[in-house]
Amino acid sequence: MEVRLDKNTLPKDGQDVKFQTVIDEDYGTWQEGIYNAKYESIYVSKNEIYDMWGDVVRWEPLSS
């Protein structure tokens, strides 16, 4: 069975978010980054990128 993202539930392009990966979930920790809609990924830094399809298990918007 293929699992697909509901694109209506993804962050807005350029939105600041906090998120968890499977490893973060095990430790109860969160990371922060910026969502890039073109690549459907969260960027923490230039070299640290998390894919919404395979890496991120949950996300929440950061308050402005």
PDB file of N, CA, C and O in Angstrom:
ATOM      1  N   MET A   1       0.850  -1.174   0.000  1.00  0.00           N
ATOM      2  CA  MET A   1       0.000   0.000   0.000  1.00  0.00           C
ATOM      3  C   MET A   1       0.896   1.237   0.000  1.00  0.00           C
ATOM      4  O   MET A   1       1.857   1.319   0.764  1.00  0.00           O
ATOM      5  N   GLU A   2       0.578   2.176  -0.845  1.00  0.00           N
ATOM      6  CA  GLU A   2       1.332   3.423  -0.920  1.00  0.00           C
ATOM      7  C   GLU A   2       0.655   4.478  -0.056  1.00  0.00           C
ATOM      8  O   GLU A   2      -0.562   4.656  -0.112  1.00  0.00           O
ATOM      9  N   VAL A   3       1.452   5.169   0.737  1.00  0.00           N
ATOM     10  CA  VAL A   3       0.941   6.251   1.573  1.00  0.00           C
ATOM     11  C   VAL A   3       1.280   7.559   0.879  1.00  0.00           C
ATOM     12  O   VAL A   3       2.408   7.758   0.429  1.00  0.00           O
ATOM     13  N   ARG A   4       0.297   8.452   0.792  1.00  0.00           N
ATOM     14  CA  ARG A   4       0.519   9.744   0.148  1.00  0.00           C
ATOM     15  C   ARG A   4       0.210  10.868   1.131  1.00  0.00           C
ATOM     16  O   ARG A   4      -0.690  10.755   1.965  1.00  0.00           O
ATOM     17  N   LEU A   5       0.972  11.952   1.018  1.00  0.00           N
ATOM     18  CA  LEU A   5       0.718  13.125   1.839  1.00  0.00           C
ATOM     19  C   LEU A   5      -0.525  13.852   1.344  1.00  0.00           C
ATOM     20  O   LEU A   5      -0.764  13.933   0.139  1.00  0.00           O
ATOM     21  N   ASP A   6      -1.306  14.371   2.260  1.00  0.00           N
ATOM     22  CA  ASP A   6      -2.396  15.268   1.897  1.00  0.00           C
ATOM     23  C   ASP A   6      -1.788  16.659   1.827  1.00  0.00           C
ATOM     24  O   ASP A   6      -1.510  17.272   2.858  1.00  0.00           O
ATOM     25  N   LYS A   7      -1.583  17.155   0.622  1.00  0.00           N
ATOM     26  CA  LYS A   7      -0.888  18.427   0.445  1.00  0.00           C
ATOM     27  C   LYS A   7      -1.609  19.586   1.122  1.00  0.00           C
ATOM     28  O   LYS A   7      -0.997  20.622   1.381  1.00  0.00           O
ATOM     29  N   ASN A   8      -2.900  19.429   1.413  1.00  0.00           N
ATOM     30  CA  ASN A   8      -3.643  20.485   2.115  1.00  0.00           C
ATOM     31  C   ASN A   8      -3.227  20.605   3.577  1.00  0.00           C
ATOM     32  O   ASN A   8      -3.541  21.601   4.229  1.00  0.00           O
ATOM     33  N   THR A   9      -2.523  19.596   4.101  1.00  0.00           N
ATOM     34  CA  THR A   9      -2.113  19.631   5.506  1.00  0.00           C
ATOM     35  C   THR A   9      -0.657  20.056   5.683  1.00  0.00           C
ATOM     36  O   THR A   9      -0.169  20.140   6.810  1.00  0.00           O
ATOM     37  N   LEU A  10       0.040  20.323   4.578  1.00  0.00           N
ATOM     38  CA  LEU A  10       1.441  20.724   4.669  1.00  0.00           C
ATOM     39  C   LEU A  10       1.565  22.194   5.061  1.00  0.00           C
ATOM     40  O   LEU A  10       0.630  22.970   4.862  1.00  0.00           O
ATOM     41  N   PRO A  11       2.714  22.579   5.616  1.00  0.00           N
ATOM     42  CA  PRO A  11       2.934  23.987   5.954  1.00  0.00           C
ATOM     43  C   PRO A  11       2.918  24.851   4.694  1.00  0.00           C
ATOM     44  O   PRO A  11       2.980  24.342   3.575  1.00  0.00           O
ATOM     45  N   LYS A  12       2.834  26.157   4.895  1.00  0.00           N
ATOM     46  CA  LYS A  12       2.945  27.100   3.783  1.00  0.00           C
ATOM     47  C   LYS A  12       4.419  27.272   3.429  1.00  0.00           C
ATOM     48  O   LYS A  12       5.292  27.114   4.281  1.00  0.00           O
ATOM     49  N   ASP A  13       4.687  27.594   2.178  1.00  0.00           N
ATOM     50  CA  ASP A  13       6.057  27.803   1.740  1.00  0.00           C
ATOM     51  C   ASP A  13       6.715  28.909   2.569  1.00  0.00           C
ATOM     52  O   ASP A  13       6.157  29.996   2.719  1.00  0.00           O
ATOM     53  N   GLY A  14       7.898  28.625   3.103  1.00  0.00           N
ATOM     54  CA  GLY A  14       8.636  29.601   3.901  1.00  0.00           C
ATOM     55  C   GLY A  14       8.196  29.681   5.352  1.00  0.00           C
ATOM     56  O   GLY A  14       8.711  30.505   6.108  1.00  0.00           O
ATOM     57  N   GLN A  15       7.260  28.849   5.751  1.00  0.00           N
ATOM     58  CA  GLN A  15       6.738  28.887   7.118  1.00  0.00           C
ATOM     59  C   GLN A  15       7.753  28.283   8.096  1.00  0.00           C
ATOM     60  O   GLN A  15       8.362  27.250   7.818  1.00  0.00           O
ATOM     61  N   ASP A  16       7.921  28.945   9.242  1.00  0.00           N
ATOM     62  CA  ASP A  16       8.740  28.403  10.330  1.00  0.00           C
ATOM     63  C   ASP A  16       7.935  27.333  11.044  1.00  0.00           C
ATOM     64  O   ASP A  16       6.779  27.547  11.408  1.00  0.00           O
ATOM     65  N   VAL A  17       8.562  26.172  11.241  1.00  0.00           N
ATOM     66  CA  VAL A  17       7.869  25.053  11.875  1.00  0.00           C
ATOM     67  C   VAL A  17       8.765  24.372  12.894  1.00  0.00           C
ATOM     68  O   VAL A  17       9.990  24.480  12.842  1.00  0.00           O
ATOM     69  N   LYS A  18       8.132  23.674  13.814  1.00  0.00           N
ATOM     70  CA  LYS A  18       8.863  22.730  14.644  1.00  0.00           C
ATOM     71  C   LYS A  18       8.373  21.358  14.206  1.00  0.00           C
ATOM     72  O   LYS A  18       7.219  21.195  13.811  1.00  0.00           O
ATOM     73  N   PHE A  19       9.267  20.369  14.280  1.00  0.00           N
ATOM     74  CA  PHE A  19       8.918  19.053  13.749  1.00  0.00           C
ATOM     75  C   PHE A  19       9.666  17.949  14.474  1.00  0.00           C
ATOM     76  O   PHE A  19      10.634  18.192  15.194  1.00  0.00           O
ATOM     77  N   GLN A  20       9.190  16.728  14.263  1.00  0.00           N
ATOM     78  CA  GLN A  20       9.843  15.560  14.822  1.00  0.00           C
ATOM     79  C   GLN A  20      10.094  14.535  13.720  1.00  0.00           C
ATOM     80  O   GLN A  20       9.282  14.350  12.814  1.00  0.00           O
ATOM     81  N   THR A  21      11.245  13.878  13.831  1.00  0.00           N
ATOM     82  CA  THR A  21      11.545  12.706  13.018  1.00  0.00           C
ATOM     83  C   THR A  21      11.267  11.498  13.903  1.00  0.00           C
ATOM     84  O   THR A  21      10.908  11.659  15.070  1.00  0.00           O
ATOM     85  N   VAL A  22      11.426  10.307  13.376  1.00  0.00           N
ATOM     86  CA  VAL A  22      11.210   9.100  14.180  1.00  0.00           C
ATOM     87  C   VAL A  22      12.150   9.084  15.387  1.00  0.00           C
ATOM     88  O   VAL A  22      11.742   8.717  16.489  1.00  0.00           O
ATOM     89  N   ILE A  23      13.392   9.476  15.180  1.00  0.00           N
ATOM     90  CA  ILE A  23      14.369   9.497  16.285  1.00  0.00           C
ATOM     91  C   ILE A  23      13.978  10.542  17.321  1.00  0.00           C
ATOM     92  O   ILE A  23      14.037  10.275  18.521  1.00  0.00           O
ATOM     93  N   ASP A  24      13.577  11.738  16.867  1.00  0.00           N
ATOM     94  CA  ASP A  24      13.133  12.776  17.804  1.00  0.00           C
ATOM     95  C   ASP A  24      11.947  12.285  18.626  1.00  0.00           C
ATOM     96  O   ASP A  24      11.862  12.549  19.826  1.00  0.00           O
ATOM     97  N   GLU A  25      11.045  11.579  17.983  1.00  0.00           N
ATOM     98  CA  GLU A  25       9.852  11.068  18.656  1.00  0.00           C
ATOM     99  C   GLU A  25      10.239  10.129  19.800  1.00  0.00           C
ATOM    100  O   GLU A  25       9.634  10.167  20.871  1.00  0.00           O
ATOM    101  N   ASP A  26      11.251   9.285  19.566  1.00  0.00           N
ATOM    102  CA  ASP A  26      11.723   8.367  20.608  1.00  0.00           C
ATOM    103  C   ASP A  26      12.256   9.100  21.832  1.00  0.00           C
ATOM    104  O   ASP A  26      12.103   8.626  22.958  1.00  0.00           O
ATOM    105  N   TYR A  27      12.886  10.264  21.614  1.00  0.00           N
ATOM    106  CA  TYR A  27      13.478  11.034  22.700  1.00  0.00           C
ATOM    107  C   TYR A  27      12.596  12.172  23.195  1.00  0.00           C
ATOM    108  O   TYR A  27      12.935  12.837  24.175  1.00  0.00           O
ATOM    109  N   GLY A  28      11.468  12.403  22.528  1.00  0.00           N
ATOM    110  CA  GLY A  28      10.584  13.495  22.933  1.00  0.00           C
ATOM    111  C   GLY A  28      11.137  14.867  22.608  1.00  0.00           C
ATOM    112  O   GLY A  28      10.767  15.851  23.248  1.00  0.00           O
ATOM    113  N   THR A  29      12.028  14.947  21.615  1.00  0.00           N
ATOM    114  CA  THR A  29      12.625  16.227  21.240  1.00  0.00           C
ATOM    115  C   THR A  29      11.998  16.757  19.951  1.00  0.00           C
ATOM    116  O   THR A  29      11.397  16.010  19.179  1.00  0.00           O
ATOM    117  N   TRP A  30      12.152  18.049  19.742  1.00  0.00           N
ATOM    118  CA  TRP A  30      11.660  18.720  18.536  1.00  0.00           C
ATOM    119  C   TRP A  30      12.797  19.489  17.897  1.00  0.00           C
ATOM    120  O   TRP A  30      13.736  19.903  18.578  1.00  0.00           O
ATOM    121  N   GLN A  31      12.714  19.681  16.595  1.00  0.00           N
ATOM    122  CA  GLN A  31      13.649  20.519  15.862  1.00  0.00           C
ATOM    123  C   GLN A  31      12.871  21.671  15.242  1.00  0.00           C
ATOM    124  O   GLN A  31      11.644  21.625  15.163  1.00  0.00           O
ATOM    125  N   GLU A  32      13.579  22.695  14.805  1.00  0.00           N
ATOM    126  CA  GLU A  32      12.946  23.826  14.134  1.00  0.00           C
ATOM    127  C   GLU A  32      13.577  24.024  12.772  1.00  0.00           C
ATOM    128  O   GLU A  32      14.775  23.806  12.591  1.00  0.00           O
ATOM    129  N   GLY A  33      12.758  24.438  11.815  1.00  0.00           N
ATOM    130  CA  GLY A  33      13.259  24.680  10.475  1.00  0.00           C
ATOM    131  C   GLY A  33      12.267  25.493   9.662  1.00  0.00           C
ATOM    132  O   GLY A  33      11.266  25.985  10.183  1.00  0.00           O
ATOM    133  N   ILE A  34      12.561  25.624   8.380  1.00  0.00           N
ATOM    134  CA  ILE A  34      11.721  26.385   7.456  1.00  0.00           C
ATOM    135  C   ILE A  34      11.256  25.443   6.356  1.00  0.00           C
ATOM    136  O   ILE A  34      12.063  24.725   5.765  1.00  0.00           O
ATOM    137  N   TYR A  35       9.967  25.445   6.083  1.00  0.00           N
ATOM    138  CA  TYR A  35       9.396  24.569   5.071  1.00  0.00           C
ATOM    139  C   TYR A  35       9.609  25.128   3.670  1.00  0.00           C
ATOM    140  O   TYR A  35       9.389  26.315   3.430  1.00  0.00           O
ATOM    141  N   ASN A  36      10.036  24.270   2.748  1.00  0.00           N
ATOM    142  CA  ASN A  36      10.202  24.629   1.347  1.00  0.00           C
ATOM    143  C   ASN A  36       9.197  23.804   0.547  1.00  0.00           C
ATOM    144  O   ASN A  36       9.368  22.595   0.388  1.00  0.00           O
ATOM    145  N   ALA A  37       8.150  24.458   0.045  1.00  0.00           N
ATOM    146  CA  ALA A  37       7.071  23.767  -0.648  1.00  0.00           C
ATOM    147  C   ALA A  37       7.532  23.129  -1.957  1.00  0.00           C
ATOM    148  O   ALA A  37       7.049  22.058  -2.326  1.00  0.00           O
ATOM    149  N   LYS A  38       8.452  23.770  -2.656  1.00  0.00           N
ATOM    150  CA  LYS A  38       8.911  23.230  -3.938  1.00  0.00           C
ATOM    151  C   LYS A  38       9.499  21.831  -3.766  1.00  0.00           C
ATOM    152  O   LYS A  38       9.266  20.951  -4.595  1.00  0.00           O
ATOM    153  N   TYR A  39      10.255  21.627  -2.700  1.00  0.00           N
ATOM    154  CA  TYR A  39      10.907  20.349  -2.457  1.00  0.00           C
ATOM    155  C   TYR A  39      10.206  19.515  -1.378  1.00  0.00           C
ATOM    156  O   TYR A  39      10.661  18.421  -1.047  1.00  0.00           O
ATOM    157  N   GLU A  40       9.109  20.026  -0.835  1.00  0.00           N
ATOM    158  CA  GLU A  40       8.346  19.358   0.224  1.00  0.00           C
ATOM    159  C   GLU A  40       9.283  18.862   1.323  1.00  0.00           C
ATOM    160  O   GLU A  40       9.236  17.702   1.734  1.00  0.00           O
ATOM    161  N   SER A  41      10.131  19.773   1.781  1.00  0.00           N
ATOM    162  CA  SER A  41      11.141  19.459   2.787  1.00  0.00           C
ATOM    163  C   SER A  41      11.267  20.595   3.793  1.00  0.00           C
ATOM    164  O   SER A  41      10.911  21.740   3.515  1.00  0.00           O
ATOM    165  N   ILE A  42      11.781  20.249   4.968  1.00  0.00           N
ATOM    166  CA  ILE A  42      12.067  21.239   5.995  1.00  0.00           C
ATOM    167  C   ILE A  42      13.577  21.415   6.068  1.00  0.00           C
ATOM    168  O   ILE A  42      14.331  20.453   6.217  1.00  0.00           O
ATOM    169  N   TYR A  43      13.995  22.674   5.958  1.00  0.00           N
ATOM    170  CA  TYR A  43      15.415  23.008   5.987  1.00  0.00           C
ATOM    171  C   TYR A  43      15.784  23.536   7.364  1.00  0.00           C
ATOM    172  O   TYR A  43      15.222  24.523   7.840  1.00  0.00           O
ATOM    173  N   VAL A  44      16.744  22.858   7.997  1.00  0.00           N
ATOM    174  CA  VAL A  44      17.285  23.313   9.272  1.00  0.00           C
ATOM    175  C   VAL A  44      18.515  24.170   8.988  1.00  0.00           C
ATOM    176  O   VAL A  44      18.736  25.194   9.635  1.00  0.00           O
ATOM    177  N   SER A  45      19.306  23.739   8.018  1.00  0.00           N
ATOM    178  CA  SER A  45      20.477  24.480   7.543  1.00  0.00           C
ATOM    179  C   SER A  45      20.699  24.073   6.089  1.00  0.00           C
ATOM    180  O   SER A  45      19.956  23.259   5.540  1.00  0.00           O
ATOM    181  N   LYS A  46      21.720  24.642   5.482  1.00  0.00           N
ATOM    182  CA  LYS A  46      22.018  24.330   4.082  1.00  0.00           C
ATOM    183  C   LYS A  46      22.238  22.830   3.866  1.00  0.00           C
ATOM    184  O   LYS A  46      21.867  22.285   2.826  1.00  0.00           O
ATOM    185  N   ASN A  47      22.835  22.178   4.843  1.00  0.00           N
ATOM    186  CA  ASN A  47      23.175  20.758   4.709  1.00  0.00           C
ATOM    187  C   ASN A  47      22.277  19.816   5.503  1.00  0.00           C
ATOM    188  O   ASN A  47      22.453  18.599   5.443  1.00  0.00           O
ATOM    189  N   GLU A  48      21.330  20.357   6.236  1.00  0.00           N
ATOM    190  CA  GLU A  48      20.441  19.520   7.050  1.00  0.00           C
ATOM    191  C   GLU A  48      19.004  19.726   6.577  1.00  0.00           C
ATOM    192  O   GLU A  48      18.359  20.723   6.900  1.00  0.00           O
ATOM    193  N   ILE A  49      18.523  18.755   5.802  1.00  0.00           N
ATOM    194  CA  ILE A  49      17.221  18.852   5.153  1.00  0.00           C
ATOM    195  C   ILE A  49      16.424  17.588   5.478  1.00  0.00           C
ATOM    196  O   ILE A  49      16.950  16.477   5.406  1.00  0.00           O
ATOM    197  N   TYR A  50      15.150  17.769   5.836  1.00  0.00           N
ATOM    198  CA  TYR A  50      14.288  16.638   6.166  1.00  0.00           C
ATOM    199  C   TYR A  50      13.099  16.598   5.217  1.00  0.00           C
ATOM    200  O   TYR A  50      12.361  17.574   5.083  1.00  0.00           O
ATOM    201  N   ASP A  51      12.927  15.464   4.568  1.00  0.00           N
ATOM    202  CA  ASP A  51      11.862  15.250   3.601  1.00  0.00           C
ATOM    203  C   ASP A  51      10.535  14.975   4.312  1.00  0.00           C
ATOM    204  O   ASP A  51      10.478  14.162   5.235  1.00  0.00           O
ATOM    205  N   MET A  52       9.476  15.652   3.883  1.00  0.00           N
ATOM    206  CA  MET A  52       8.158  15.449   4.490  1.00  0.00           C
ATOM    207  C   MET A  52       7.618  14.049   4.213  1.00  0.00           C
ATOM    208  O   MET A  52       6.804  13.541   4.983  1.00  0.00           O
ATOM    209  N   TRP A  53       8.056  13.423   3.131  1.00  0.00           N
ATOM    210  CA  TRP A  53       7.566  12.094   2.748  1.00  0.00           C
ATOM    211  C   TRP A  53       8.214  10.980   3.550  1.00  0.00           C
ATOM    212  O   TRP A  53       7.571   9.968   3.829  1.00  0.00           O
ATOM    213  N   GLY A  54       9.481  11.148   3.928  1.00  0.00           N
ATOM    214  CA  GLY A  54      10.184  10.037   4.544  1.00  0.00           C
ATOM    215  C   GLY A  54      10.773  10.281   5.911  1.00  0.00           C
ATOM    216  O   GLY A  54      11.018   9.329   6.653  1.00  0.00           O
ATOM    217  N   ASP A  55      11.010  11.545   6.268  1.00  0.00           N
ATOM    218  CA  ASP A  55      11.715  11.835   7.518  1.00  0.00           C
ATOM    219  C   ASP A  55      10.820  12.369   8.635  1.00  0.00           C
ATOM    220  O   ASP A  55      10.998  12.010   9.799  1.00  0.00           O
ATOM    221  N   VAL A  56       9.866  13.217   8.286  1.00  0.00           N
ATOM    222  CA  VAL A  56       9.073  13.947   9.281  1.00  0.00           C
ATOM    223  C   VAL A  56       7.834  13.145   9.660  1.00  0.00           C
ATOM    224  O   VAL A  56       7.073  12.714   8.794  1.00  0.00           O
ATOM    225  N   VAL A  57       7.636  12.946  10.980  1.00  0.00           N
ATOM    226  CA  VAL A  57       6.443  12.226  11.432  1.00  0.00           C
ATOM    227  C   VAL A  57       5.357  13.173  11.944  1.00  0.00           C
ATOM    228  O   VAL A  57       4.181  12.809  11.967  1.00  0.00           O
ATOM    229  N   ARG A  58       5.739  14.383  12.354  1.00  0.00           N
ATOM    230  CA  ARG A  58       4.741  15.388  12.758  1.00  0.00           C
ATOM    231  C   ARG A  58       5.371  16.764  12.710  1.00  0.00           C
ATOM    232  O   ARG A  58       6.587  16.910  12.839  1.00  0.00           O
ATOM    233  N   TRP A  59       4.537  17.770  12.524  1.00  0.00           N
ATOM    234  CA  TRP A  59       5.018  19.141  12.506  1.00  0.00           C
ATOM    235  C   TRP A  59       3.944  20.042  13.085  1.00  0.00           C
ATOM    236  O   TRP A  59       2.762  19.698  13.106  1.00  0.00           O
ATOM    237  N   GLU A  60       4.376  21.200  13.551  1.00  0.00           N
ATOM    238  CA  GLU A  60       3.476  22.245  14.062  1.00  0.00           C
ATOM    239  C   GLU A  60       4.035  23.595  13.638  1.00  0.00           C
ATOM    240  O   GLU A  60       5.251  23.764  13.556  1.00  0.00           O
ATOM    241  N   PRO A  61       3.158  24.560  13.366  1.00  0.00           N
ATOM    242  CA  PRO A  61       3.663  25.894  13.045  1.00  0.00           C
ATOM    243  C   PRO A  61       4.286  26.546  14.271  1.00  0.00           C
ATOM    244  O   PRO A  61       3.839  26.318  15.395  1.00  0.00           O
ATOM    245  N   LEU A  62       5.312  27.354  14.055  1.00  0.00           N
ATOM    246  CA  LEU A  62       5.877  28.156  15.141  1.00  0.00           C
ATOM    247  C   LEU A  62       5.139  29.470  15.211  1.00  0.00           C
ATOM    248  O   LEU A  62       4.806  30.053  14.178  1.00  0.00           O
ATOM    249  N   SER A  63       4.882  29.937  16.392  1.00  0.00           N
ATOM    250  CA  SER A  63       4.210  31.214  16.573  1.00  0.00           C
ATOM    251  C   SER A  63       5.107  32.332  16.103  1.00  0.00           C
ATOM    252  O   SER A  63       6.325  32.283  16.270  1.00  0.00           O
ATOM    253  N   SER A  64       4.494  33.338  15.515  1.00  0.00           N
ATOM    254  CA  SER A  64       5.268  34.481  15.012  1.00  0.00           C
ATOM    255  C   SER A  64       5.587  35.440  16.123  1.00  0.00           C
ATOM    256  O   SER A  64       6.233  36.462  15.891  1.00  0.00           O
TER     257      SER A  64
END
